[in-house]
Amino acid sequence: MEFDKNEILQNTAKYINTLSKGLNTVDLIPFHTIEFASVEFRNIESLKPILKEKVKKYNPLIYTIELIDITVLPQILKNFEEFSAKNKERTKNVDRVNVSRYNKTHSKYLYVGICTSSDFYTRIENHLGTRKNRVYSMHLSKWDRDLDYNIKLMTYKISSFNKKKVDRILVELIEQQIWDKLQPVFGKRSGL
């Protein structure tokens, strides 16, 4: 396959310029905050009504999951590391839990993510550990050993001034900046 490298570079420059202009038409707005005690999210039946009642959906969302009391972080990390060592010996797609990347940071932020679909509740349920093992998520309650702690879920909506759909790449670029600033313990930087 042949292509004109100059044309490719010019088109790339045009696209970056379009994204830059698009950034001037959006706002990042704190949308919703909810705090959970770990005992509240260990059971899907008790978690679902809390999520549906207290967490509002919006598309697209950027969200953070924050540990409220940083003094429990060393125990959380220890529990995860012990679980992770055993989990690696399990069989993929059988009994292994697909946990998010462990970044070995000591941030109070456990996770930073985006949701561009309508299934935000399921994503949070995966992170809290009340769903199946196959989706890459934190799966907190599967390895925290019933530790007593509180987390804060904060959501931010990306709203367009001109009511147009916000480009997914633009959402990812904004999320990357938040991720770089907060350096969460789990997950990966989205996109590029």
N, C-alpha and C positions, 0 to 999 in steps of 0.2 A: 504494500500500500504506500503510495506516495502522497506527500502533502507539501504545501508551500509554508515553510517555517515562518516567513514574514507575516503571512496571512494569519497563521495560528497565534502569533504573538500580538498582532493588532487586535484580533478578536478577544484575546485574553484581557488586554488592556481595556477594551470597551466594556467587557463584563465586570471588571473590577470597578470601573467608573460608574456603571449602573448600580452595583452594590453600594458604593459610597453614597450615591444619590438616594438610594433606598433607605440607608441608615438615617438620613435626615428627615424621613417621613414616619419614623416609628418612635415609640416611647416604651421604656421598661418601667412598669408600674407594680409596686407591691400589691398583691391581690388578696392573699389569704394566709393566715397563720393559725396553726393548731398544734397544741402540745399533747403528747401521749405519754402515759406511764407504760413501762414495758409490760406490765400485767394486762393492759388494755389491748395490746396488739398480738398476743400469743394465740388467740382463738379467732378464726375467721368469722364465726357467727357473731361475736361481740364487736369485731372490728368493722364489718360491713355497715351497720347502721351509723356508726360514728363517722365513717368516711362520707357516706351519702348525705348525712345531715350537716356536717360541718365543713366539708371540703367542696368548694364550688369548682366546676369544670370551666375551662376556657381553652381556646386553641389558637395559637401555641402558648405553652407554659414553660417556664424555667423553674425548677424547684431545687430547694436545698433541704437536706436532712441534717439537723444539728444536734449534737449532744449538749444538753442543758448544763449538766454538772461535769466539767472537764476532769474532776478528780477521779471519776470512774473509768476514764479512758485507758489507763494502764491495764486494768483488769479486763476490759473489753478486748484490747489488743492481745493480751495473753490468751484469753479464751479462744479468740479467732486463730491465733498461730497454732495452738494445740489442735483445734478442730481441723485446720487446713492440712497439717501434717498427716492426719488420719484420712482425711477426705481424698488426698492425692493417691492413696492406695486403693481406693474404690474404683469400680468399673464405670467408665464414661457411658452415659445414656442408660445406665442401669440403676446404680445406687449412689453415684457421685452427685454432690450438690454443686451446680454451676455458680460459684460465687464470683462477684465482681473482683476486678484486679485490686490487689492490696498494694497501696502506694508507700506504706511504711512512713507516713507523715504523722505528726502529733497534733493535728488540727482538731478543733472542736467540731468541724464540719465533716460528717461521715460521708456525704454524697452530694454531688451536684449533677443534675440531669435536665433533660428536656422532654417534653411530651408534645408531639405534633399530631397525635391521633386522639380519638375520643375515649380511649381506654385508660385514662389516668388512674382510676381506682385500682385496676388490676396491677398496674405498674407499682403502685405503692404497696399493695398487698404482697407482691413478690419481694420487694425490699425488706418488708417487715417479717417475711418468712412464713406466711400463712398459705402459700400456694405450692405448686409443684416445684421440683428441683431443677428442671431443664432450662429455664430462662436465666440468663446471667443477671444476677441481682445480689444485693447484700445478704438476703435471707437471714436477717438478724436473729430471729427467735430459734433458728435451727442450730445455732452455735454459741449463743450468749450464756448458756447454762443457767437460765432463769435469774440472771442478775437483775437487780432492781435499779432502774435508771429511767430518766425521762428524755424524750427527744422532742424537737420542734420541727415541724414541716412548714416551710415557707414557700409560697408560690408567687411568681411574678408573671404578669401577663405582658406580652409584647403586642402593643396596640398600634395600629396604623392610623395616622391622621387622615389619610385619604380613603380609608375603609377598604383598601385593596388587601388581598391576601399577602401576608409577609413571607418573603422568600425563605425557604428552609435553610439555605446556606447562611443567610443573614442571622437567623435564629441561632444556628450553630456557632457563628463567629462571636455573637454576644455571649453565649454560654461559655465559650472558650475563655473569654476574658474574666468571667466570674470564676471559672474553674482555676485559672492561673492565680487569681487573687486569693482564693480561699484554700487552695491546696488540700482537697478532701482526702480522707483516709482511704476511701474505696472508690473504684470506678476508673474510667478513662476519659481523657479529654476527647470530646466528640469531633467528628469530621476529619479535617485535613490531617 
